[in-house]
């Protein structure tokens, strides 16, 4: 048992040491990719494609995202898409967009996955959110 505990402690130490070596440059590139270039709007974006764009490898990028954003890549992409959708749903310049149009503009391929993600993230359907926000 002591040997198993020692191994587990050693593995945890290595994980913590790796997390400390996270590159501030990559964090900055990620912030730029997500908030300026808005790569999350690309329905074809994958961890591999983003890693290639940022000049790093998939594993290191995944670790960086997990550490910096406390989230997996896919969860983070969905969260960013929903944040953007919430903005567009109440923006007067987008009031003529259908819910599906907004879903597509933020990177979803179909309204079904958009509705599911939106409800999971906000607790509301996109149409309910839009209708209740426009009353304010």
C-alpha positions in Angstrom: 0.0 0.0 0.0 2.8 2.4 0.8 4.4 1.7 -2.5 1.1 2.4 -4.3 0.7 5.7 -2.3 4.2 6.8 -3.1 3.6 6.1 -6.8 0.4 8.1 -6.8 2.1 11.0 -5.0 4.9 11.0 -7.5 2.4 11.1 -10.4 0.5 13.9 -8.8 3.8 15.9 -8.3 4.7 15.4 -12.0 1.3 16.7 -13.0 1.6 19.8 -10.8 5.1 20.4 -12.1 3.9 20.2 -15.7 1.1 22.7 -15.0 3.6 25.2 -13.6 5.4 25.2 -16.9 2.5 26.6 -18.9 3.6 29.2 -21.4 2.3 32.7 -21.0 2.9 33.2 -24.7 0.5 30.4 -25.6 -2.0 31.7 -23.1 -1.8 35.1 -24.9 -2.2 33.4 -28.3 -5.3 31.5 -27.0 -6.9 34.7 -25.7 -6.3 36.3 -29.1 -7.6 33.2 -31.0 -10.8 33.1 -28.8 -11.6 36.7 -28.2 -10.2 38.6 -31.2 -10.2 36.1 -34.0 -13.1 34.2 -32.6 -12.0 30.8 -33.9 -14.9 29.3 -32.0 -17.2 30.5 -34.8 -15.6 28.0 -37.2 -17.9 24.9 -37.2 -14.9 22.8 -38.3 -12.6 23.9 -35.5 -10.9 21.0 -33.6 -8.1 20.9 -31.0 -5.8 19.6 -33.7 -6.6 22.5 -36.1 -6.2 25.1 -33.4 -2.9 23.6 -32.2 -1.6 23.8 -35.8 -2.7 27.5 -36.1 -1.0 28.3 -32.8 2.2 26.4 -33.7 2.0 23.9 -30.9 0.9 20.3 -30.4 -2.5 18.9 -29.4 -1.5 17.5 -26.0 0.2 20.7 -24.8 -2.6 22.9 -26.1 -5.2 20.6 -24.3 -3.2 20.9 -21.1 -3.0 24.7 -21.5 -6.8 25.0 -22.0 -7.6 22.7 -19.1 -5.3 24.7 -16.8 -6.0 28.3 -18.0 -9.7 28.0 -18.6 -10.5 25.2 -16.2 -12.4 23.5 -19.0 -12.0 21.0 -21.8 -11.6 22.3 -25.4 -15.0 21.3 -26.5 -16.7 22.7 -23.4 -14.8 26.0 -23.8 -15.8 26.2 -27.5 -19.5 25.7 -26.6 -19.3 28.2 -23.8 -17.8 30.9 -26.0 -20.4 30.2 -28.7 -23.2 30.5 -26.2 -21.8 33.7 -24.8 -21.7 35.2 -28.4 -25.2 33.9 -29.1 -26.5 35.6 -26.0 -25.1 38.9 -27.2 -26.5 38.5 -30.7 -29.9 37.4 -29.5 -30.5 40.8 -27.7 -28.6 42.9 -30.3 -31.0 45.1 -32.2 -28.8 44.7 -35.3 -29.5 41.0 -35.2 -33.2 41.0 -34.4 -34.1 40.0 -37.9 -31.9 36.9 -37.6 -33.7 33.6 -36.9 -32.6 31.5 -34.0 -31.1 29.1 -36.6 -29.3 32.0 -38.2 -27.7 33.0 -35.0 -26.8 29.4 -34.2 -25.0 29.1 -37.6 -23.3 32.5 -37.2 -21.7 31.4 -33.8 -20.5 28.1 -35.2 -23.2 25.5 -34.7 -24.1 23.3 -37.7 -27.7 22.8 -36.7 -30.3 24.3 -34.4 -30.7 21.1 -32.4 -27.2 21.1 -31.0 -27.4 24.9 -30.5 -30.7 24.6 -28.5 -29.2 21.8 -26.3 -26.0 23.7 -25.6 -27.8 27.0 -25.0 -30.3 25.3 -22.5 -27.5 23.5 -20.7 -25.4 26.7 -20.3 -28.2 29.1 -19.5 -31.2 27.0 -18.3 -33.3 28.7 -21.0 -34.1 28.0 -24.6 -32.7 30.6 -27.1 -36.2 31.8 -28.1 -37.3 32.2 -24.5 -34.1 34.1 -23.7 -34.6 36.4 -26.7 -38.3 37.0 -25.9 -37.7 37.8 -22.3 -34.6 40.0 -22.9 -36.4 42.1 -25.5 -39.1 43.0 -22.9 -36.4 44.8 -20.7 
